[in-house]
Amino acid sequence: MAQLSQRVISAIGDSSLNLTQQTISGNLTLVEFWKQFTKAALLDFPFNEVKQKYARLQEMSLALSQKKQENPAEPVSLDVNFSSALGDVKSLGSVAASYNATVDAYNKGINELKTSVQRGGDVSVLKKELADLEARKKRFDPEVVKACQEYDKALEAKAKLEAQKRTAKEQLDKYCENILITYEKSINEYLDQFNAGFRIVNTKHRYTGGTPSSQFQIDINNCSVDLGDSRTPVGTPCFRTTLSAGDRSALAFAFFLAALKQDPQINDMIVVLDDPFTSLDRFRRTCTKQIIHQFTNTARQVIVLSHDPHFLKLLSEEGPVNDVKALQMSKAGNTTVIGEWDIVAETQSGYLKDYSTLLDFYRERKGDSLSVVRAIRPFLEGMLRSHFPGHFQPNEWLGDFISKIRAADPNNGLSHAQADLIEFEAINDYSKKYHHDQNAKADSEPINSDELHGYIKRTLRLVGGD
């Protein structure tokens, strides 16, 4: 009983009517198409009337179904409203029969039309023959004749260009073979100088994307390794997995040097090397210096930029003194200026820098007074650390040194410094007020030039200076 209403909806509900409506709409579309080939009236089907009558029948049927569900044991009599609605629906049979008869007649006419066309020949074949004839006629049109002549000339020009291209490619292939052999030899020579444990082999040229390029392999322990790319499977030996960062930098530098060496205009070139050693392994320092010196004999000028003052000093020590100029870039307000650079002073140890600062002031009164006086204490600390290694801790200062010297017994090595203890104390007492750890107002503490000169003299005497 519970499924009775659902069966009524399925039998005479919207889903059944939707199928009928789709069929009627499809027929109307076909009629519009075939109107251009045959005479036919538009088919008329009173779908709205059908829909209304079916809706009324459904309503009456659901009402009876509800009564049955409420009293399953009692019979349900068909009332007048249901009988009327059912009669209206049955009367639609003649309408549907008339519509179907019209459709059948229409289909018959279409089939007869298709048959007559087939008897008259294949339309597609006839259309193709007609198109061929029209194309032949068009071939003799003056504009077409001119276009064909121009096309023939273009084909001829294309053939000449392709022949020139083949000749040029043959010449390029030959050139690439020769130049790559030369480059491979030169690169491997530089790699050998860098003491690299690998070399490049199997250098070839190619034209990927129409652009000449080269490819090669890396030979490590007699094993050839491909360069690889982003598609190389993980774990496969390739350029990025078999060479260290230093070796990759050495290879890139060798490529640059080989190209520079082969350049016929090297004598007129200014070669700029930007931090050539920074990314290389430390054991290649001397070799890099030697190679750069070689180019100073062939290039017009060699400029080396670096953040490593010791490497630059190494370069300058063996170069011609008159031909080497050390410069540095420094801030001057909101701009950067280039000026001469004392590379010897820059690479001195802190102890020697302090000694130079004190000596310059003592001899020529050169230097900023506050910077000079502040060099006294670290200079004496450096001297004592050098003379008595192991006696002073990294976090101890001159005052701590003096205390240890004063307390040293005769068996302690520091006892040898007790002869100068009075001088150490006097100099420390003078200089400490210019350091922030001893005096918060150290920057504004007045400095008498003659007094400073005297204490510097006493400081230098402790190390046998002037």
C-alpha positions as CSV (number, residue, x, y, z in Angstrom):
1,M,0.0,0.0,0.0
2,A,2.8,2.4,0.8
3,Q,4.2,2.1,-2.8
4,L,0.8,2.8,-4.4
5,S,1.2,6.5,-4.6
6,Q,4.7,6.2,-6.0
7,R,3.5,3.8,-8.7
8,V,0.8,6.4,-9.7
9,I,3.5,9.1,-10.0
10,S,5.8,6.9,-12.0
11,A,3.0,5.9,-14.4
12,I,1.4,9.3,-15.1
13,G,3.9,11.7,-13.6
14,D,6.3,14.3,-15.1
15,S,8.9,11.8,-16.1
16,S,6.6,10.1,-18.6
17,L,5.4,13.5,-20.0
18,N,9.0,14.8,-20.3
19,L,9.9,11.9,-22.7
20,T,6.9,12.8,-24.8
21,Q,7.9,16.5,-24.8
22,Q,11.5,15.6,-25.9
23,T,10.1,13.6,-28.8
24,I,7.9,16.4,-30.0
25,S,10.8,18.9,-29.7
26,G,13.1,16.6,-31.7
27,N,10.4,16.2,-34.4
28,L,10.0,20.0,-34.7
29,T,13.8,20.4,-35.2
30,L,13.8,17.8,-37.9
31,V,10.9,19.4,-39.7
32,E,12.9,22.7,-39.8
33,F,15.8,20.9,-41.4
34,W,13.8,19.0,-44.0
35,K,11.6,22.1,-45.0
36,Q,14.4,23.1,-47.4
37,F,14.1,19.9,-49.3
38,T,10.4,19.0,-49.2
39,K,7.0,20.6,-48.5
40,A,5.6,19.8,-45.1
41,A,3.4,21.5,-42.6
42,L,4.5,22.0,-39.0
43,L,3.3,19.2,-36.8
44,D,0.9,20.5,-34.1
45,F,0.4,18.5,-30.9
46,P,-1.6,20.0,-28.0
47,F,1.0,19.1,-25.3
48,N,-0.3,21.7,-22.8
49,E,-3.8,20.1,-22.9
50,V,-2.3,16.7,-22.5
51,K,-0.2,17.8,-19.6
52,Q,-3.3,19.4,-17.8
53,K,-5.4,16.2,-18.3
54,Y,-2.7,13.9,-17.0
55,A,-2.1,16.2,-14.0
56,R,-5.9,16.0,-13.2
57,L,-5.9,12.2,-13.5
58,Q,-2.8,12.0,-11.3
59,E,-4.5,14.2,-8.7
60,M,-7.6,12.0,-8.6
61,S,-5.6,8.8,-8.5
62,L,-3.5,10.0,-5.6
63,A,-6.6,11.0,-3.7
64,L,-8.0,7.4,-4.1
65,S,-4.6,6.0,-3.2
66,Q,-4.6,8.1,0.0
67,K,-8.0,6.7,0.9
68,K,-6.8,3.2,0.4
69,Q,-3.8,3.7,2.6
70,E,-6.0,5.1,5.4
71,N,-8.3,2.1,5.3
72,P,-6.5,-0.9,3.6
73,A,-9.3,-3.4,4.4
74,E,-12.1,-1.3,2.9
75,P,-12.7,-1.3,-0.9
76,V,-12.4,2.1,-2.6
77,S,-15.0,3.0,-5.2
78,L,-14.1,5.0,-8.2
79,D,-15.8,8.4,-7.9
80,V,-17.2,10.6,-10.6
81,N,-14.2,12.9,-10.6
82,F,-11.7,10.1,-11.3
83,S,-14.0,8.6,-14.0
84,S,-14.2,12.0,-15.7
85,A,-10.4,12.6,-15.5
86,L,-9.8,9.1,-16.9
87,G,-12.2,9.7,-19.8
88,D,-10.4,12.9,-20.7
89,V,-7.1,11.1,-20.9
90,K,-8.5,8.3,-23.0
91,S,-9.8,10.8,-25.4
92,L,-6.2,11.9,-26.1
93,G,-5.7,8.6,-27.9
94,S,-7.2,9.9,-31.1
95,V,-5.0,13.0,-30.9
96,A,-1.9,10.9,-30.5
97,A,-3.0,8.6,-33.4
98,S,-3.5,11.6,-35.7
99,Y,-0.1,13.1,-34.8
100,N,1.7,9.7,-35.4
101,A,-0.1,9.4,-38.7
102,T,1.2,12.8,-39.7
103,V,4.7,11.8,-38.7
104,D,4.6,8.6,-40.6
105,A,3.4,10.4,-43.8
106,Y,6.2,12.9,-43.3
107,N,8.8,10.2,-42.9
108,K,7.5,8.5,-46.0
109,G,8.0,11.7,-48.1
110,I,11.5,12.1,-46.8
111,N,12.4,8.5,-47.7
112,E,11.0,8.9,-51.2
113,L,13.1,12.1,-51.6
114,K,16.3,10.2,-50.5
115,T,15.6,7.4,-53.0
116,S,15.1,9.9,-55.9
117,V,18.4,11.6,-55.1
118,Q,20.2,8.3,-55.0
119,R,18.9,7.4,-58.4
120,G,20.2,10.7,-59.8
121,G,23.8,10.0,-58.6
122,D,26.1,10.6,-55.7
123,V,25.8,14.2,-54.7
124,S,29.2,14.3,-53.0
125,V,30.9,13.0,-56.2
126,L,29.1,15.6,-58.3
127,K,30.1,18.4,-56.0
128,K,33.8,17.2,-56.1
129,E,33.8,17.1,-59.9
130,L,32.3,20.6,-60.0
131,A,34.9,21.9,-57.6
132,D,37.7,20.4,-59.7
133,L,36.3,22.1,-62.8
134,E,36.1,25.4,-61.1
135,A,39.7,25.1,-59.8
136,R,40.9,24.4,-63.4
137,K,39.1,27.4,-64.6
138,K,40.6,29.5,-61.8
139,R,44.1,28.4,-62.7
140,F,44.0,30.5,-65.9
141,D,42.9,33.7,-64.1
142,P,45.7,36.4,-64.6
143,E,46.1,37.0,-60.9
144,V,46.4,33.3,-60.3
145,V,48.9,32.9,-63.1
146,K,51.0,35.7,-61.5
147,A,50.7,34.1,-58.1
148,C,51.9,30.8,-59.4
149,Q,54.9,32.4,-61.1
150,E,55.8,34.1,-57.9
151,Y,55.4,30.8,-56.0
152,D,57.8,29.1,-58.5
153,K,60.4,31.9,-57.9
154,A,60.0,31.5,-54.1
155,L,60.6,27.7,-54.4
156,E,63.7,28.4,-56.5
157,A,65.0,30.9,-53.9
158,K,64.2,28.5,-51.1
159,A,66.3,25.8,-52.8
160,K,69.2,28.2,-53.1
161,L,68.9,29.1,-49.4
162,E,68.8,25.5,-48.4
163,A,71.9,24.8,-50.4
164,Q,73.7,27.8,-48.8
165,K,72.4,26.5,-45.4
166,R,73.9,23.1,-46.0
167,T,77.2,24.6,-47.0
168,A,77.3,26.9,-44.0
169,K,76.4,24.0,-41.7
170,E,79.2,21.9,-43.1
171,Q,81.6,24.8,-42.5
172,L,80.2,25.3,-39.0
173,D,80.5,21.6,-38.2
174,K,84.1,21.6,-39.2
175,Y,84.8,24.8,-37.2
176,C,83.1,23.4,-34.1
177,E,85.0,20.2,-34.3
178,N,88.3,22.1,-34.4
179,I,87.5,24.7,-31.8
180,L,86.0,22.2,-29.4
181,I,89.1,20.0,-29.6
182,T,91.2,23.1,-28.9
183,Y,88.9,24.2,-26.0
184,E,88.8,20.8,-24.5
185,K,92.6,20.6,-24.4
186,S,92.9,24.0,-22.9
187,I,90.2,23.4,-20.3
188,N,91.8,20.2,-19.2
189,E,95.2,21.9,-19.0
190,Y,93.7,24.4,-16.5
191,L,92.0,21.6,-14.6
192,D,95.3,19.9,-14.3
193,Q,96.9,23.0,-12.9
194,F,94.0,23.2,-10.4
195,N,94.9,19.6,-9.4
196,A,91.3,18.6,-10.2
197,G,90.6,14.9,-10.0
198,F,88.6,15.0,-13.2
199,R,88.7,16.2,-16.8
200,I,86.2,16.7,-19.6
201,V,85.9,14.3,-22.5
202,N,83.7,13.5,-25.5
203,T,83.0,17.1,-26.3
204,K,80.5,17.4,-29.2
205,H,78.5,20.2,-30.8
206,R,74.7,20.2,-31.4
207,Y,72.0,22.6,-32.6
208,T,69.2,22.2,-30.1
209,G,66.5,24.8,-30.9
210,G,68.5,25.9,-33.9
211,T,71.3,27.4,-31.7
212,P,74.8,26.0,-31.8
213,S,75.8,24.6,-28.4
214,S,78.2,22.0,-27.0
215,Q,77.9,19.0,-24.7
216,F,80.5,17.0,-22.9
217,Q,81.1,14.4,-20.2
218,I,83.1,14.5,-17.0
219,D,85.8,11.8,-16.7
220,I,86.4,10.8,-13.1
221,N,88.6,7.8,-12.4
222,N,88.2,6.6,-16.0
223,C,84.4,6.7,-15.7
224,S,82.5,9.1,-18.0
225,V,79.6,10.9,-16.3
226,D,76.9,12.8,-18.2
227,L,76.1,16.4,-17.2
228,G,72.4,15.5,-16.5
229,D,69.6,17.9,-16.0
230,S,66.4,18.4,-13.9
231,R,65.0,15.1,-15.4
232,T,68.0,13.0,-14.3
233,P,66.7,10.3,-11.9
234,V,67.8,10.7,-8.3
235,G,70.8,8.6,-7.5
236,T,72.2,8.7,-11.1
237,P,75.8,10.1,-11.2
238,C,75.8,13.5,-12.9
239,F,77.5,16.9,-12.8
240,R,75.7,18.1,-9.6
241,T,76.2,14.9,-7.7
242,T,79.8,13.9,-8.6
243,L,81.6,17.3,-8.2
244,S,82.0,19.4,-5.1
245,A,81.1,23.1,-5.1
246,G,84.8,23.9,-5.3
247,D,85.3,21.5,-8.3
248,R,82.3,23.0,-10.1
249,S,83.7,26.5,-9.6
250,A,87.1,25.3,-10.8
251,L,85.5,23.9,-13.9
252,A,83.6,27.1,-14.6
253,F,86.8,29.1,-14.1
254,A,88.7,26.8,-16.4
255,F,86.0,27.4,-19.1
256,F,86.4,31.2,-18.7
257,L,90.2,31.0,-18.8
258,A,90.2,28.8,-21.9
259,A,87.9,31.2,-23.7
260,L,90.0,34.1,-22.7
261,K,93.2,32.4,-23.8
262,Q,91.7,31.6,-27.3
263,D,90.5,35.2,-27.9
264,P,92.5,36.7,-30.7
265,Q,91.9,40.2,-29.3
266,I,93.4,39.4,-25.9
267,N,96.1,42.0,-26.3
268,D,93.5,44.8,-26.5
269,M,91.2,43.5,-23.7
270,I,90.7,44.6,-20.2
271,V,90.1,41.4,-18.2
272,V,88.0,41.8,-15.0
273,L,88.0,39.0,-12.5
274,D,85.3,39.2,-9.8
275,D,86.4,37.3,-6.7
276,P,88.2,34.6,-8.7
277,F,89.4,32.7,-5.7
278,T,86.4,33.1,-3.3
279,S,84.5,30.0,-4.5
280,L,87.6,27.9,-5.2
281,D,89.2,25.5,-2.7
282,R,92.0,27.0,-0.6
283,F,94.7,24.7,-2.0
284,R,94.2,26.3,-5.4
285,R,95.2,29.8,-4.2
286,T,98.8,29.8,-5.5
287,C,97.8,28.2,-8.9
288,T,95.1,30.9,-9.3
289,K,97.6,33.6,-8.6
290,Q,100.0,32.2,-11.2
291,I,97.4,32.0,-13.9
292,I,96.3,35.6,-13.3
293,H,99.9,36.7,-13.6
294,Q,100.1,34.9,-16.9
295,F,97.3,37.1,-18.3
296,T,99.0,40.3,-17.1
297,N,101.6,39.5,-19.8
298,T,99.0,39.1,-22.6
299,A,96.0,41.3,-21.8
300,R,96.1,45.0,-21.9
301,Q,95.0,45.3,-18.3
302,V,93.8,42.9,-15.6
303,I,91.5,44.1,-12.8
304,V,90.9,41.7,-9.9
305,L,88.0,42.4,-7.5
306,S,88.0,40.5,-4.2
307,H,86.9,40.6,-0.6
308,D,90.0,38.6,0.4
309,P,92.9,41.1,1.2
310,H,95.4,38.3,1.7
311,F,94.8,36.9,-1.7
312,L,95.2,40.4,-3.2
313,K,98.4,40.8,-1.3
314,L,99.6,37.5,-2.7
315,L,98.9,38.8,-6.2
316,S,100.7,42.1,-5.6
317,E,103.8,40.6,-4.1
318,E,105.1,38.9,-7.3
319,G,103.8,41.4,-9.8
320,P,105.9,44.3,-11.2
321,V,105.8,47.0,-8.5
322,N,105.3,49.9,-10.9
323,D,102.5,48.2,-12.7
324,V,100.4,47.1,-9.7
325,K,97.9,49.5,-8.1
326,A,95.8,48.6,-5.0
327,L,92.5,50.5,-4.8
328,Q,89.5,50.2,-2.5
329,M,85.9,51.3,-2.6
330,S,84.6,53.1,0.5
331,K,81.6,55.0,1.6
332,A,81.7,58.8,1.5
333,G,78.4,60.2,2.7
334,N,75.7,58.9,0.3
335,T,78.1,57.8,-2.4
336,T,81.0,55.4,-2.9
337,V,84.5,56.6,-3.8
338,I,87.6,54.7,-5.1
339,G,90.9,55.6,-3.5
340,E,94.4,54.1,-3.0
341,W,94.6,51.2,-0.5
342,D,97.5,50.3,1.7
343,I,97.4,46.6,1.2
344,V,100.4,45.9,3.4
345,A,98.8,47.6,6.4
346,E,95.4,45.9,5.7
347,T,96.9,42.5,5.9
348,Q,99.0,43.0,8.9
349,S,98.1,41.3,12.2
350,G,96.4,43.4,14.9
351,Y,99.6,43.6,16.8
352,L,101.6,44.9,13.9
353,K,98.9,47.4,13.0
354,D,98.9,48.8,16.5
355,Y,102.7,49.0,16.3
356,S,102.6,50.9,13.1
357,T,100.0,53.3,14.5
358,L,102.1,54.1,17.6
359,L,105.3,54.4,15.5
360,D,103.7,56.8,13.0
361,F,102.5,59.0,15.8
362,Y,105.9,58.9,17.6
363,R,107.9,59.7,14.6
364,E,105.6,62.1,12.7
365,R,102.7,62.9,15.0
366,K,100.4,61.1,12.4
367,G,97.0,59.7,13.2
368,D,93.9,60.5,15.2
369,S,94.9,61.0,18.8
370,L,92.0,58.9,20.3
371,S,92.7,56.0,17.9
372,V,96.4,56.2,18.7
373,V,96.0,56.2,22.5
374,R,93.6,53.3,22.3
375,A,96.2,51.3,20.4
376,I,98.6,51.4,23.4
377,R,96.8,48.8,25.6
378,P,96.1,46.1,22.9
379,F,99.7,46.5,21.7
380,L,101.1,45.8,25.1
381,E,98.7,42.9,25.5
382,G,99.8,41.4,22.2
383,M,103.4,41.8,23.2
384,L,102.9,40.1,26.5
385,R,100.9,37.2,24.9
386,S,103.7,36.7,22.4
387,H,106.5,36.8,25.0
388,F,104.6,34.6,27.6
389,P,102.3,32.3,25.7
390,G,99.8,30.3,27.7
391,H,99.9,32.6,30.7
392,F,97.0,34.8,29.8
393,Q,93.4,33.8,29.0
394,P,91.5,35.3,25.9
395,N,89.1,37.2,28.2
396,E,91.9,38.8,30.3
397,W,93.2,42.3,29.6
398,L,96.2,44.4,30.5
399,G,95.1,45.0,34.1
400,D,94.8,41.3,34.6
401,F,98.2,40.7,33.0
402,I,99.8,43.2,35.5
403,S,98.2,41.5,38.4
404,K,99.5,38.1,37.3
405,I,103.0,39.5,36.8
406,R,103.0,41.2,40.2
407,A,101.9,37.9,41.9
408,A,104.4,35.7,40.0
409,D,106.9,33.7,42.1
410,P,110.5,33.2,40.9
411,N,109.7,29.9,39.4
412,N,107.0,31.4,37.2
413,G,108.0,32.6,33.8
414,L,106.1,35.8,34.3
415,S,108.7,36.8,36.9
416,H,110.9,37.9,34.1
417,A,108.4,40.7,33.3
418,Q,108.6,42.1,36.9
419,A,111.6,44.3,35.9
420,D,109.2,46.4,33.8
421,L,106.2,46.2,36.1
422,I,106.4,49.8,37.1
423,E,106.3,50.9,33.5
424,F,103.4,48.6,32.7
425,E,101.4,50.0,35.6
426,A,102.2,53.6,34.6
427,I,101.3,53.1,31.0
428,N,98.1,51.2,31.9
429,D,97.1,53.9,34.4
430,Y,97.4,56.5,31.6
431,S,95.7,54.6,28.8
432,K,92.8,52.9,30.6
433,K,90.8,56.1,30.9
434,Y,90.4,56.2,27.1
435,H,88.6,52.8,27.0
436,H,84.9,52.4,27.7
437,D,85.4,49.4,30.0
438,Q,87.3,51.7,32.4
439,N,85.7,55.1,31.7
440,A,82.1,55.7,30.5
441,K,83.2,59.1,29.2
442,A,86.2,57.8,27.3
443,D,85.3,59.4,24.0
444,S,85.3,62.9,25.5
445,E,88.4,62.5,27.7
446,P,90.9,65.2,26.8
447,I,94.2,64.1,25.1
448,N,97.4,66.2,25.4
449,S,99.5,65.5,22.3
450,D,102.9,65.9,24.1
451,E,101.8,63.7,27.0
452,L,100.6,61.0,24.5
453,H,103.9,61.3,22.7
454,G,105.8,60.6,25.9
455,Y,103.8,57.5,26.9
456,I,104.1,56.1,23.4
457,K,107.9,56.5,23.7
458,R,107.9,54.6,27.0
459,T,105.6,51.9,25.4
460,L,108.0,51.4,22.4
461,R,111.0,51.2,24.7
462,L,109.4,48.1,26.3
463,V,109.8,46.3,22.9
464,G,113.2,47.9,22.0
465,G,111.7,50.6,19.8
466,D,112.6,54.2,19.4
